[in-house]
Amino acid sequence: MVIYVAGLLHRVGAGLPGFLVESARSARTAFYKLVSPLDAWNRRRRGEGTLPPLWLRRHAGRVADFERPNAAWVSMLQTHGAIDRDDLTYLDVGCGPGALALALRSRLGPRSRYVGFDVHEPSIRWCSHAFGGDRRFEFELAGVASPYGNPAGESALTYRFPLGDAEASAVLARSVFTHLLEPEAAHYLREVRRVLASDGLAFISAFLFEGPGGRDEVPAFPFPNRTSHVRWRVGARPHAGVAYSREGFFDLVRAGNLRVLELRPGFLPGRSPQLTGQDLIVLSPFA
Ligand SMILES: C[S@@+](CC[C@H](N)C(=O)[O-])C[C@H]1O[C@@H](n2cnc3c(N)ncnc32)[C@H](O)[C@@H]1O
């Protein structure tokens, strides 16, 4: 019931004009900044480990989801032999304030390497400071034009990921294709292919709906704005939440010279009415 009411409220919010959407987001960030010291104090008091400040965790999505999906991702990496080896190079696309970096820290061998990039300067600043003494970790600010970073930056369509050709054993992109419109997603997939080693794998998440005849809507999590293959949640801020038809997304994957090795369905193609998460997709390069 609660999630259906949330869906209804979201439908109302999704139709708001741009300035109201942006003001609501700024007010939310200001609120989280205000209560961040309290959260940090409370975590210290309970002896909990170091996490980014609350407002940065909120930047990466629902606060409750900052650490929760890590187990599923680590298990997916394990299934595909992409963890616990000492010769791995990870590229974390849209790393945010470092949720996956923190999850991988104790599993990264001394000769392995993790490179994360994001358009959000405060997240990159926090990560660079938190991992500052650890030579295995590097973080780069991507100067890409984005509502999450510098709106006047370079086009995402020309951005080059910060790794050389075929350098990555594993590319990670958790909850990032959910913020890319079709041409950007197509370019990012081509970049994923460029940086992946021939035996490398990409682990990404997305909202994929099934399209005609299949499941294409969850009432509690509506995407009311749509073209045939792409949907977005907030009319005035399309990058806030983007979903693809499964068929349309897989076309982009193929056009990027990648293929789908595995799809773990989330709540759009799944059958559960619960919000159980995004679809997890494992990609490998075509020869
Ligand atoms: C939902 S958060 C996920 C963060 C992180 N991957 C995680 O799992 O916690 C989406 C992230 O993508 C970043 N982002 C949005 N557009 C981007 C782009 N074009 N290139 C790189 N990062 C982007 C945002 O700043 C944000 O940190």
The ligand as an ORCA input file, in Angstrom:
! r2SCAN-3c Opt
* xyz 0 1
  C      22.697      6.255     -8.486
  S      24.320      6.874     -8.381
  C      25.269      5.360     -8.266
  C      26.648      5.576     -7.712
  C      27.500      4.318     -7.573
  N      27.694      3.664     -8.849
  C      26.880      3.362     -6.572
  O      26.532      2.257     -6.966
  O      26.758      3.724     -5.389
  C      24.645      7.377    -10.050
  C      25.994      8.031    -10.197
  O      26.252      8.277    -11.584
  C      26.866      9.548    -11.693
  N      26.681      9.998    -13.073
  C      25.556     10.520    -13.637
  N      25.773     10.779    -14.944
  C      27.064     10.401    -15.208
  C      27.867     10.413    -16.369
  N      27.420     10.863    -17.552
  N      29.140      9.941    -16.281
  C      29.614      9.481    -15.103
  N      28.894      9.442    -13.967
  C      27.640      9.901    -14.021
  C      26.188     10.387    -10.626
  O      26.927     11.519    -10.253
  C      26.080      9.374     -9.486
  O      27.198      9.398     -8.654
*
